[in-house]
Amino acid sequence: MDIKSLQMFQHLARSLHFTKTAQAHFVSPSTLSRMVQRLEEQLGCNLLYRDNRSVQLTEAGKKFLHYADQQLEQWQQLQQTLNKQQVQLTGKLHIYCSVTAAYSHLPPLLDKFRQQHPLVEIMLTTGDAADALAQVQQQTVDIAIAANPDNLSKSLFFAPIAEIPLAVIAPTITCKVQQLVKQSELNWPNIPIILPEHGPARKRFEYWYRKKQQGKANIYATVSGHEALVSMVALGCGVGIAPKVVVENSPVKDRVQYLQNVGDIAPFELGVCCLKHRQAEALLNAFLATIAD
């Protein structure tokens, strides 16, 4: 069993999606399927339940995943030991973060990392902050800047870097929403709300709104990303909960206002996240070391 086969099976066992794993390893789904068949022939048992709709690990598959994790960790430790003998690290480090984090929190981390490891190529992907942990778990990226969820998966390592306060924001332009939030007592069921599609901010809103006990929320729209949420509020479409760092870095920050006396919202713990079993890899370990310095 070669390292490449173990790496592909490890990814497939967690993604449970042949196409995603094939794309991540630059092979065709049929090539990936043949690789799994070879492993099953060598082991004399089925590793996966497969049909046209889903893929699931068998009990043997779960045991083989544990074996693959151990073997790949030993391989990574060996690579790390050998890399220490090199003058400088080389390779590619794939990082995922939101657009806001790309200019609010990532620059000082990258500056420090590049000073120590100038030959490492940084591959940056930006997107919805709520998707950051999934990107790491699916091994689409190596590291992500993400909010610490209420229940962090045991497979993930999280290193905190900042506390991010949240606030309820409303438009400053003359519009119906602005008139509604000017009232001395806010009638929340009448106020249109803009929400993230998913993620910690959505859960923060649901908990915050339940405490008000004012009936069903008036959901105007759901959006992907806090940046889009701030823009829709600025256009007068509704109010929403957003991290203050996103508001302060938004090009439309002058068109939104923070609502006062609307109840406390727990802040986010922002940090750098990677898979635990990959912490020992040379590039990931070097990047995490820059946070600890």
N, C-alpha and C positions, 0 to 999 in steps of 0.2 A: 504494500500500500504506500503510494507516494504522498508527499506533503500536499501537493495540489489537490488530489482526490479528497484528502481529509479536510482541507480548507473548503472545498465546494460542498461536501456533505455537511459540514458544520454550519455553513451559511444557509443551506437548504433546510436543515432541521429547525432553524429558527424563523426563516421567512415562510416556510411551507408553501413556496410558490416557485415553480420551475422556471418561469420566464424571468422573474426578478433575479434569481440566483444566476441564471445563465448570462443575463446582461451584466451583472456585477463582476463576473469572471471572464467576460468576453468570449463565451462559447455559445453554441446553439443549444436550444432545449433538448434536441435529440442527442447531442453529444453528452449533455449532462445526464440524460436518462440512461445512456449506455454505461456511463461511469458508475451510476448507482447499481445497475444490473451486475457489473463486474464485482462490485463490493459484495453484493448479495450472494453471488456465486462463490466467491472466496470464503465467505462466512457460513454459507449453507443455510441461510434464513432470510426472511423478508425484513427489510429495515423500514419500509414505508407501506401504508395503506394508500392506494391511489385509485381515484375514479375521475370522471370528467369534471367534477366540481371541486374536489378538495384533496388535500394531501395531509396525512397524519402519520406520526411516528408509531411504529409498533413498540412493544416492550423491548424487543431486541434492538430496535433503532435507538431507544432512549439510552440503553447501556452502551451502544456503540458511540453515541454522541459524547457520553462521559469519557470514553476512551479517547476519542478524537480531541476533546478539550485538553486532556492531559498530555497527549503527544504533541499537540501544537504549542502548548505552553512550554514544554521542555525545549522544543525547537526554537521558540522565541527567546528563551533564556540563553540558549547556546548562541543565537545570533547576537544578542545583547553583549554577551561576554566577548565575542569576536569583534564586535563593533567598537568596544572600548579600546581595542588595540589600534584603531584607526585614529588619525589625527582629527578628522572632522566627520560628522554624520552626513550622509547623503540620502536621497530618496524623495518621496512625495508624502506630504501630510495633508489629508483631506479634512477640512473644517466646515461645519455648518453653523449658521447663526442667522438671526433676523437682520434686516437692513439697518435698523437702529443700532443693534449691538455691534455691527460692522464698523461704526464710527464712534460709538460711545464707550465700549469696553474691550473690544478686540485689539485696537491699535497698540496700546501699551504692552499687551501680552506678546504680540507679534514682534514688536520692536526689540524686546528683551530676548526673545527666542532667536531672532535673526542675528543679533549681535554674537550669540554663542554658537549658532549653527547656520552660517550664511549659505551653505551649499544645499540646504533642504528646500525643496520647491513646495510652496504653499498653494493648495488647490481649494479655493473658497467657493462655497455655495450658500446663497441667501434665500430665505423663504419665511414661511409662517413660524414664529417661535414655538407654537403649539406642536409642531411636527418634529422638533429637534430630537427628542428622545427616541422617537420611532426611526429616525434616520440612523441613529447610532445602533439601535437594536437590530436593524436590518443590514447593518454593516455597509450601508451606502456611503457613509463617511467614517472617519476614524474618531473624530472628536466633535462635540457640539457645545455651544454656549446655550444653556437652557435654564428654565425655572425649575426648582426642586419641587416635584409634585408631592401631594399629601402622602402617597404610598409609592416610594421609589422601588423599582424592581430590584430584587436581590442580585440580578445579573449585571447591574450598573454600578459604576464608581462615580461619585459626585464630589467635586472640590469647590466649595463656595468662594465667590470672589466679591460679591456685593449684595446689599439689601435694597430691593426696589419697591418704593412706596407706590400705591395705586390711588387713583382719585376718580370721582364722578365728574365728567366733563359735559358741558353744554355749549351751544353756539352763542356767539356774541352778536351776530348779525340780526337784524330785525326780521323775525319770522314767528310762526305760531308756537314753535318749541320754546323760543326765548320768552314769549309771553306766559307760557305755562309755568316755567321755572321761576318767574318773578313773583308768583303768588306767595303769600305769607305761609300758607300750609299747602304743601305740594300734594296734588291728587295723582299718585303714581300710576294708577290704571289708565289715566288719560294721556300720560306722557309717553311718546314713542321711544322705544329702547333699541339700540343697536348693539348686537352681541357678537363675540367671536364664535366661529363655528364649533370649536371645541377647545380643550386645554384648561390649564389652571385658572385663567382669567374668567372663563365661563363658569367654573365652579364657584369662584369667589363671588360672582354676581348672584348666582342662585342662592347661596347661603345668605348674602347681604339682603336680598329682596324678601326671602322668606321671613326674616326677622321683622319686616315692616308690617306683615299681616294685613295687606291691603288688596288681597285678591290676586287675580291673574295678571301677570305683566303684559304690557302692550308691546309685543316684539315687532318692530318695524322691519328689521333685516338682520341677517347673520352674515358676517364677512370673514375672509381669511386674512389674518394678520392684524396686529394692533395699528399699524400705520394706516391701513384702509379704514379702520374704525374711526380714527381721529379725523381723517379726511371727510367722512360722511357726516360726522358731528359738525365739523366746520361748515359744511354746506347747508346746515339747518335741518337735517333729516331726523334728528333725534338726539338723545343723550346716551352716554355709555361709560363703562369703566375701562380705564386704560392706565398703563404704567406711566408715571410722571416723566420718566426719561424719554419715552416715546413722544409725549406731548412737547417737551422742551426742545427736542431735536426735529420736530415736524416743521416743514415749510409753511404750514397753515396755523402755527401755534397762536398767532395774534387773533385768529377767528374763533378760538374756543376759550372757555373760562372754567375754573374749578368751582363746583358747587360746594357751599359750606353747610355744615350742620345737617348732613344727610346720613350720618352713621359711619362707624369705623369699618375700614376694610383692611384685612390682614395683608401685609406686604409680601412680595415674592423674595425668596432667597435665590439669587442668580449664581450660576456656577458653571464649571467646565465638566463635561460628562464624557465617559467612555465605557466600554465593556470591561468588567473586572478582569476577565481572563486575558485581556490585551494590555493591561497596565505595564507589564514587564517589557513590552516591545520597545526597542531603542528610541524610536521617534516619539511615541506617545509618552514614554517615561521622561524624555528630555523636555517635552512641552509642559508636562505636569510639574516638573521641577522648577520651571520659571514662575509658576504660581506660588510655590512654597518659598521661594527666595524673598 
